[in-house]
Amino acid sequence: MNVSDPPPPDSSAPPGPQEQDPQEEGPGESARVRFFATFPSIMLPMFLAAIDQTIVATALPAIAADLGEVERVSWVVVAYLVAATIAAPVYGRLGDLLGRRKLLFVALGLFIVASLACALAPSILVLTVARVAQGLGGGGLMTLSQALIGEAVPARERGRYQGYLACVFVSASTFGPVAGGWLTQYFGWKTVFSANIPLGLLAMAVATRLPRRSAAIPGGRLHFDVLGVILFSGFIAPLLLALEQAQRLRLSALPWAAGLATFAAFSLWLLLRQERVARVPLLPVSLLRQPGIWHTDALAFFHGAYLVSLITYLPIYLQVARGAGPGQAGLLLLPLTMLIAVGSIATGRAMSRTGLGAIFPSFGMPAIAVLTVTLAFLIPHLSFRQIPFLFAALAVVCGTVMPVVQTTVQFVAGRAQLGAASATVQFSRSVGAAVGTALVGAVLFATLAASDRETAQMFAAIVEMGPQALAGLPAARVAVVQGEIAEAFRIAFLAIASFAAVGSVMAWTMPVRRIG
């Protein structure tokens, strides 16, 4: 088949970057009108999906105190992440087949009902099941929001607007722990979930403004890769659970982690075999084989590993090693949140003006690595007034990545597979975030355990109780503990910098250097 020919019914072959987008013919102003007709309707759904990845973290101690089973409380976070990661390609593929506007309402409805179930949960087990359902809704909200923007805006113009989406994602990720702590402290942990109900209903009302676009099912019939979904779930769930087990750094957890990793690898092998023969594959292998796609997804993986692990462990460092309160730590992180959005918007506008793409993360990722190494060695010596300036510099260069990865995969895939392409980025970023956070946690606790097992145990107590956990210790012992914790965080920050270093290689080797 000639590359320029339209794909036959049920074909999963991607149209390729040279395919002309029908909307490309419209003037730049019409693209702006279409974006701002779509963005207000998808902004709140995307915010809800992103914030629920982090808002629960600061509520976990209160949940454990109320429901018990402290050893299982981490499942409340892991369950959402597993379900959201599995849901991303499912919604992406169904959105391509059935229409994204319709599925956005389905995802919002599931998210709202699951949030109510979370708020009413009488036990950790019920709460975990409800969080799975909530993640199945949240994963769709993120993927469909990204694809709806790609559907509304021509490829050359998408970079200009991807910064707005990055602003929503990063703001939600950083605001989440602060909002969770505030709601838990003043209104109880159940409000962390019940607050989603009015916001979700508002999101539904706003989403009615989305323009209706027809979605033709290939051949007039819906063909969906159910076996692919099962095998994909069999790969993702054990993989993330293995990482969660490995992070505990206990000998008793290693057999479980090894068994789960083996099961995940076997499921991945079966999944790849299934996707090669499926009529309408969940993960189109022909799409993922393209260097322009997998290089870009690899960059999204390492950028997700970097950013989420940094946002996760910086507040812990500021509170445990520097004595900042939760509110003060949140304020110190504000430059990181706000200026990532500024960097993303500036990068997107530069992409639209020049048509360039990969060049921005090619310089941005090395700068991120250098600045993070600087942070690792200098942050113990910086005052709380100086730290935000370093965070601000980091934020601006972090913003050079998000608009490029989303725009590039959508450009390479073409309009026929916008949902599938957007899902690969979301999947890569989510898995990267999970892997990166688990690895950095393992490095942090391994460093503490190697230096002093008593300090490792005391670190966990400080995270839960605050500085009062050190009360009663001699001043000399407190100084030793603080020094060992600071050194462990230095190693952890260097591990985070390594994600940016590998991401730099992915950015420089991206074969698609121009958009449009």
Sequence and secondary structure as in RCSB ss.txt:
>XXXX:A:sequence
MNVSDPPPPDSSAPPGPQEQDPQEEGPGESARVRFFATFPSIMLPMFLAAIDQTIVATALPAIAADLGEVERVSW
VVVAYLVAATIAAPVYGRLGDLLGRRKLLFVALGLFIVASLACALAPSILVLTVARVAQGLGGGGLMTLSQALIG
EAVPARERGRYQGYLACVFVSASTFGPVAGGWLTQYFGWKTVFSANIPLGLLAMAVATRLPRRSAAIPGGRLHFD
VLGVILFSGFIAPLLLALEQAQRLRLSALPWAAGLATFAAFSLWLLLRQERVARVPLLPVSLLRQPGIWHTDALA
FFHGAYLVSLITYLPIYLQVARGAGPGQAGLLLLPLTMLIAVGSIATGRAMSRTGLGAIFPSFGMPAIAVLTVTL
AFLIPHLSFRQIPFLFAALAVVCGTVMPVVQTTVQFVAGRAQLGAASATVQFSRSVGAAVGTALVGAVLFATLAA
SDRETAQMFAAIVEMGPQALAGLPAARVAVVQGEIAEAFRIAFLAIASFAAVGSVMAWTMPVRRIG
>XXXX:A:secstr
  TTS   TT      TTS  GGGGS HHHHHHHHHHHHHHHHHHHHHHHHTTTTTGGGHHHHHHHH  GGGTTH
HHHHHHHHHHHHHHHHHHHHHHH HHHHHHHHHHHHHHHHHHHHH  SHHHHHHHHHHHHHHHHHHHHHHHHHHH
HHS HHHHHHHHHHHHHHHHHHHHHHHHHHHHHHHHH THHHHHTHHHHHHHHHHHHTTS       GGGS    
HHHHHHHHHHHHHHHHHHHHHTT  GGGHHHHHHHHHHHHHHHHHHHHHHHH SS SS HHHHTSHHHHHHHHHH
HHHHHHHHHHHHHHHHHHHHTS   HHHHHHHHHHHHHHHHHHHHHHHHHHHHH B THHHHHHHHHHHHHHHHH
HHHGGGS TTTHHHHHHHHHHHHTTTHHHHHHHHHHHH GGGHHHHHHHHHHHHHHHHHHHHHHHHHHHHHHHHH
H HHHHHHHHHHHHH GGGGTTS HHHHHHHHHHHHHHHHHHHHHHHHHHHHHHHHHHT S  B  
